[in-house]
């Protein structure tokens, strides 16, 4: 039995994600998204999402929730294996989940481009518009790694966690901007970047507080 055809909201989000990644969030109209989705009713996007900003949020949250679930699964495995006290393993679990989606999922590269745009969008604060549940695995990582830097003040630790999240997203998005999607010809280079991104953010999070 074949998979059911995508519903209208899914078609709209697919079209929006592709157009946002190609041309930028602020340079794509709702009308263009509707047309690209194959819908005949030009008010379809407004009907299903209410506003353009709401559509952007829906596009982001759909992928963030999936990545969040994958990160939780990786953290579960670390706890079961006794490696949850290893800062490198903790950061790698969260980085690898995103990076594997970029390499393997058909939407992965588009997602990091759109998410990096949204995070820098001056119109609204990224964390304020996205459901906090989408970042529950990163919140879990923050709790799990806290005892590994006991002398670091909370304010410093929280700032570094935010820097870690920013660097992961923008680091991967920058690579995609420069090299495109991950292919057989650039996969080795991509994995090399992931390796050093992990080392970089791990060192930054664990560096001694001065």
C-alpha positions in Angstrom: 0.0 0.0 0.0 1.4 3.4 -1.0 1.8 6.2 1.6 -1.1 8.6 1.8 -0.8 11.9 -0.1 0.4 14.8 2.0 -2.3 17.0 3.3 -2.6 20.7 2.5 -0.7 22.1 5.5 2.1 19.7 4.9 2.3 20.7 1.2 2.3 24.4 2.2 5.1 23.8 4.8 7.2 21.9 2.3 6.9 24.6 -0.3 7.6 27.4 2.3 10.7 25.6 3.6 12.1 25.2 0.1 11.4 28.8 -0.9 12.7 30.2 2.4 15.9 28.3 2.1 16.4 29.3 -1.5 15.5 33.0 -1.3 15.2 34.0 2.4 12.3 34.2 4.8 11.7 37.9 4.1 11.6 37.5 0.3 8.9 35.0 -0.2 5.2 35.9 -0.3 2.3 33.8 0.9 0.9 33.8 -2.7 4.2 32.3 -4.0 4.1 29.6 -1.3 0.5 28.6 -2.2 1.4 28.4 -5.9 4.5 26.3 -5.2 2.5 23.9 -3.1 0.1 23.3 -6.0 -2.9 24.6 -4.2 -5.5 26.5 -6.3 -7.0 28.5 -3.5 -4.7 31.5 -3.0 -6.0 32.0 0.6 -5.0 28.4 1.6 -1.9 29.5 3.6 -3.9 32.2 5.5 -6.7 29.7 6.2 -4.4 27.0 7.7 -1.8 29.2 9.4 -3.4 32.5 10.0 -0.3 34.7 9.2 3.0 34.5 7.5 4.9 34.5 10.8 2.8 31.6 12.0 3.7 29.7 8.9 7.4 30.3 9.5 7.1 29.0 13.1 5.2 25.9 11.9 7.9 25.2 9.3 10.6 25.4 12.0 8.8 23.6 14.8 8.0 20.6 12.6 11.7 19.8 12.1 12.8 21.0 15.6 10.4 18.5 17.2 11.8 15.6 15.2 15.4 16.6 15.9 14.5 17.0 19.6 13.2 13.5 19.8 16.4 12.1 18.2 18.5 14.0 20.7 16.6 12.6 23.6 17.2 9.1 22.2 20.9 9.7 22.0 21.0 11.1 25.5 19.1 8.0 26.7 21.7 5.8 25.2 24.5 7.8 26.8 22.9 7.4 30.2 22.4 3.7 29.7 26.0 3.2 28.7 27.4 5.2 31.6 28.9 7.9 29.3 26.6 10.7 30.5 29.5 12.2 32.6 31.6 12.7 29.5 31.2 16.3 28.2 32.4 15.5 24.7 29.9 12.7 24.4 27.1 14.9 25.6 27.8 17.7 23.2 28.4 15.2 20.4 25.0 13.6 20.9 23.2 16.8 20.3 25.5 18.0 17.5 25.4 14.6 15.7 21.6 14.5 15.7 21.3 17.7 13.8 24.3 17.0 11.5 23.0 13.5 10.6 19.7 15.0 9.6 21.5 17.5 7.4 23.4 14.7 5.7 20.6 12.1 5.5 17.2 13.8 5.5 15.9 15.4 2.3 14.9 18.5 4.3 18.0 18.7 6.6 20.0 21.3 4.6 17.0 23.4 4.0 16.1 23.4 7.7 19.4 24.7 9.0 19.4 27.5 6.4 15.9 28.6 7.4 16.5 28.2 11.2 19.7 30.2 11.0 17.8 33.0 9.2 15.0 32.9 11.7 17.5 33.1 14.7 18.9 36.3 13.2 15.6 37.8 12.2 15.2 41.2 13.8 11.4 41.1 13.7 11.1 38.6 16.6 13.1 36.7 19.1 13.6 33.1 18.0 13.2 31.6 21.5 10.1 33.6 22.2 8.1 32.4 19.2 9.1 28.7 19.2 7.5 26.3 21.6 10.0 25.6 24.4 9.2 21.9 24.1 11.1 21.9 20.8 14.3 22.5 22.8 13.7 20.0 25.6 16.7 17.9 24.7 19.0 20.9 24.9 17.5 21.8 28.2 18.2 18.2 29.3 21.8 18.5 28.1 22.1 21.7 30.1 21.1 19.9 33.3 23.2 16.8 32.6 26.4 18.8 31.9 26.0 21.3 34.8 27.8 19.2 37.4 30.8 18.9 35.1 31.6 22.6 35.6 30.6 23.1 39.3 32.8 26.2 39.8 31.3 28.1 36.9 28.6 30.7 37.9 25.1 29.9 36.7 25.0 33.1 34.6 28.2 32.1 32.8 27.1 28.6 32.3 23.8 29.6 30.8 25.5 32.1 28.5 27.9 29.4 27.2 25.0 27.0 26.6 23.3 29.6 24.5 26.6 30.2 22.6 26.9 26.4 22.1 23.4 26.3 20.5 24.1 29.3 18.3 27.5 27.9 17.2 26.0 24.5 16.3 23.3 25.9 14.2 25.2 28.7 12.5 28.3 26.5 12.0 26.4 23.8 10.1 24.4 26.4 8.2 27.6 28.2 7.1 29.0 24.9 5.8 25.8 24.3 3.8 25.8 27.8 2.4 29.4 27.3 1.1 29.2 23.7 0.0 25.5 22.9 -0.6 23.9 19.6 0.4 26.0 16.7 1.6 27.0 14.4 -1.2 29.3 11.5 -1.8 32.0 14.0 -3.0 31.9 16.2 0.0 30.8 13.9 2.8 34.3 13.4 4.1 34.8 17.2 4.4 31.4 17.5 6.1 32.3 14.9 8.7 35.6 16.6 9.3 33.7 19.8 10.0 31.4 18.0 12.4 34.3 16.5 14.3 35.9 19.9 14.8 32.7 21.6 15.6 32.1 19.1 18.4 35.6 19.7 19.7 35.2 23.4 19.5 31.9 23.7 21.4 33.0 21.1 24.0 36.1 23.1 24.8 34.1 26.3 25.0 31.5 24.9 27.3 34.1 23.3 29.6 36.8 26.0 29.6 37.8 27.3 33.0 35.9 30.3 34.1 38.3 33.3 34.7 
